[in-house]
């Protein structure tokens, strides 16, 4: 978990009315109340920080709980409450505070990272991986935390943590899409539509990705779609828009990942909702395809599927 301290807390205190419309006595009273509230909050912050420094995490949690009770939108108050509860071993309560802190832009990345740590300690590796990726997407890419934080000991054993580290090293971008790896021809090797396995005729399709469009061949008329990628998200997000083809218009929201020479692509053909994971079922209605990169034959200029690791050329 990131060891952040609550220096420079912001306060959302009530604004005093204009002098011209308020009696002087009322203004003096409001000013005194404001001053007292500021002193109380500052004292609580100092108390909480002192407790953390002396490792009295229960005392720190009490102090920062009072801060957020007084100021429900105090982002760093929530961040420090989560930190105190987390350090004191009250992980379920800490997770609640971390999630609240993650709703504020100024502490979002740290709070998401702390959630990844909390779920690692709970050995919920799926959620740990998810929140670590979310933190990286919000520019939390300090490798020292991913390498050294003892909270991540459990999740480091998960093979998926390799991608977490790869994205952190690549400043948040998915390295699978570096160096124009998406561009070129891809042969579909398997697929599902709303959970139903696609037939052999679809497996013969070879989509071609160019810089800003993808063409999907068809016996009658090919589909041409423009697309935009967000490589800072994991999985990488893709938005598609039909530009030409059998259907005059339409959009789709999808996710993609490239590993070695394999591309996995999952999308909602209605454009209503973006998939969160690579899964096609009758319930979600998503389409999912797995493709292999096609490479040009140096001798004859023919194209063939990339060979597998054994060199057989089978998919």
N, C-alpha and C positions, 0 to 999 in steps of 0.2 A: 504494500500500500504506500502511496506517496505521502511522505512526511511533510505536509504543508502546515504553516502556522498562520493564524488569523490576524496578521498585522494589516492595518489599513482597512478595517471593516467599514462598510457604508451603512448609513442609517436612513430609514424612510420615516422621518418624523413629520408631524403635521405642520403645515405652513400657517404662520400667523397672518390674520387679515390685515388689510391696509389701515394705516394710522387714521386716515380721514374718516373711516367708517366705524371705528371701535373706540370706546372710552379708554382713557389712559390707564385707569385702574385695571381694566380687563386685560389690556395689553401687557402690563407689568406682571400680572398673574400668569398669563400664558408664557411669557418669557421665563419666569421662574420655573414653571412646570417643565418647559422644554429643557432648561438647563439641568434640572433634577433628573429627567429621563436620560439625557446624554451622559451624565455622570454615572447613573445606574448601569447603562449598557457598557460603557467603557470599563467600569469596575468589574462587571461580569466577564468581559473579554480578558482582562488582565488576570482575573482569578482563574479562568479556564486555561490560559496559557501557562500560568505558574503550576497548575495541577499537572498539566501534560509534561512539563519539564521535570517535575518530581515523580512522574509516572503514577500519579493518582488519577487514573482514567475515569473512575467512578465520579470523583469530584469534578473533573473536567466536563463530563457528560451532563452533570446537573447544571453547571454554569452555562454551557452552550444551549442546553434545553431552554433555559430561561431567556436566553438571547432570542431564539427563534419563536418562543411564545410571545415575546414583546414585539418582535418584528418578523412576521411570517415570510416576508420576501427577502430576508437577509441571507444572501447566497453563501457567503463565507461562514456565517453562523451554522448553516446546514452542513457545509463541508466539514467544519471542525467538530460538529456533533457526531457526524458519521465517523470521523477519525477517532474520536474518544471512545465511542462504543466499539468500534472495530478493534482498537488496541486493547480494550478491556475484555475482549472475547465474546461480546454480546453481538454475534454476527447477524442474527435475524433482525434485530433492532437497527444495527448499523446499515444493513441493506436498505431498509426503509428510508433512512436519512440520506444515504448515497443516491438513491433514486430521486429524492426530492432535490438534492444539490444538482443533479444532472439536468434539471429543467432550467437552470440558469446558465446563460452563455459564458459568463466570465469564469466559471469553475467547472464547466461541463466536461472537459477532457479529463481532468483529474478525477472527478467523481465517477466517470465511466471506467477509468483505470482501476479505481478502488473497488468498484463492483466486480471487475474481473478477478481481483485479488480475493475478495470475499467469497465468491463462488468457487475459486480454486481451493480455499481452505475448507469449504463445505464438500469438496470433491464432486461438485456439479460441473463437470468439465465442458459440457455443451454450452452452458451459460457463461462460464469463464471465458471460453474462446470467443463467444459472441461479443461480450462487453470489451474485451481487449481489442478486437477488431474495430468496434465502435469508437473506442478511445483513440486509436491510431487514425481513423478517419477524421477525427477532430484535432489532429496535429499533435497528439501525445506520442512522440517518437524517440524519447530519451532512452537509448539502449541500455544505460546503466541500470535502470529499473527492471527491464525485461531480463537482463542477465543476472542480476544480483538479489532482487527482492525475494526473501525467503517465503513470502506468501504464495509465490508462484511455483513452489516446488512440485506440487501435484500436477499442475497443468503442463509443466515442462516435459513430463513423461509422455504426453499425448503427441502423436505424430503431427497433428494439426498445428501444434505450436510452431513448427518450422515455418509455416506460412505467416504466422504472427510476426516472427522475427524477420522474415524476408520483407514484409511490408514496412516494418519499423525502419529497417536499414534503407529501404527505398523511399523514405520520407512519406509514407502513407500510400503510395501507388502500388498497384498489383504488378509485381515484376513479370508475371506471365504475359502481360500485354506490352512489354517494353520492346523497342526495336521493331515495331510494326509486325509483331508475330501473328496478329490476327489476319493481316492481308494475305490474299491468295485463295486457292481453291481448297474446299473441304468436302470430303466424301462422307455422307451420312452412313454410319455403321449400325445404329440402333435408334429406336425412337418410340415414343408413346404420345397418344392424343387422348387427353382426359382418361388416362389409365389404360387405354387400349393400345396394344402393340401395333405399330404401323406395318403395312404390307411390303413385299419385296419391291414393288414399283417405286415406292418412296425412297428406298435405300439406294436406288440407282442415281438419285439426285446429287448434284455437286454444286452447292452454293459457292459463289465467288464474292469474297469481301474485298472491296476497294476502299480508298481512303475515307469516303463519305457515303458510300452506298453498298448494298449487297444485292446481287442478282441471283434469283432462284429459278433455274431452268424448268420449263414445262413443255410437254409435247405440243400444246397449242400456243400459248403466249406466256412468256416468262414474267415472273414478278420482279419488279425493281423497287427497292425500298431505301430511303435515306435513313441514316441512323446517327445517334449520338451516344458516346460512352462517358460514364463517370468512373474512371479508374481509381478514384480515391475511396470508393465504397467497396465493401467486401460482402458478398461477391460483387464483381463489377456489374454496374447497372447499364442496361442498353435500352434506349427508346427508339422505336421504329415507326416509320410512316410510309405507307404505300404511295409510290409516285407513278407507277404504271403497272399494268397487268390485268388479269381476268377480273379482279375486283377494283372498282374505280377509286376507292379511298378506304382508309382504315389506319388504325394505330395499334401498337402492341407495346407492352412493358415487360422487360425481361431481365434476367441475370445470366452471367456467363463466367466461365473460368477456363483457363488454358493451363494444362500440365503436360510438359514435354510436347508431343505432337498431337495431343488430344484436346478437343474443344467440347465442353458441355454447355448446352444452351437450353434454358427453360423460360417460357414466357406465357403470358395471358393473351390469347388471340383477340379477346374482346377489348383490350386496352383499359379494363376497369381496375385491375389490381396487379401490383408487381409481386411475383413470388418471393418468398423469404428464403426458401431452400430449394434444392434441386429435387423436385418430386412432382410427378404427374399422376393424378387420381381422378376417379369419376366425380368426386366431391369438389375438388378445386378447379377442374376443367382445364388445367394447364397443359401445354405441349412441351415435351422435352426431347432433345436430340443429342446424341453423342456422335462426334465427327472426328475423322482422322485427316491430318494435313496431307495434301497431294503435292508431290514433288516432281519436277520435270526430269525426264530421263536425259542425261547429258548427251547420249549418242544419237538417239532418234528424235528427240524433241517431244516424245510421248509423255503422257502424265500417268502416274500410278500412285497408289496409296503408299504413304511412308512405311518403311519396314518396321516390324516390331523389334523389341530388344534382342530377340533370338536371330533376327535377320531373315525371317521366313517370308515376310511380305504379307502375312495373314493378319487380319483385323480381329 
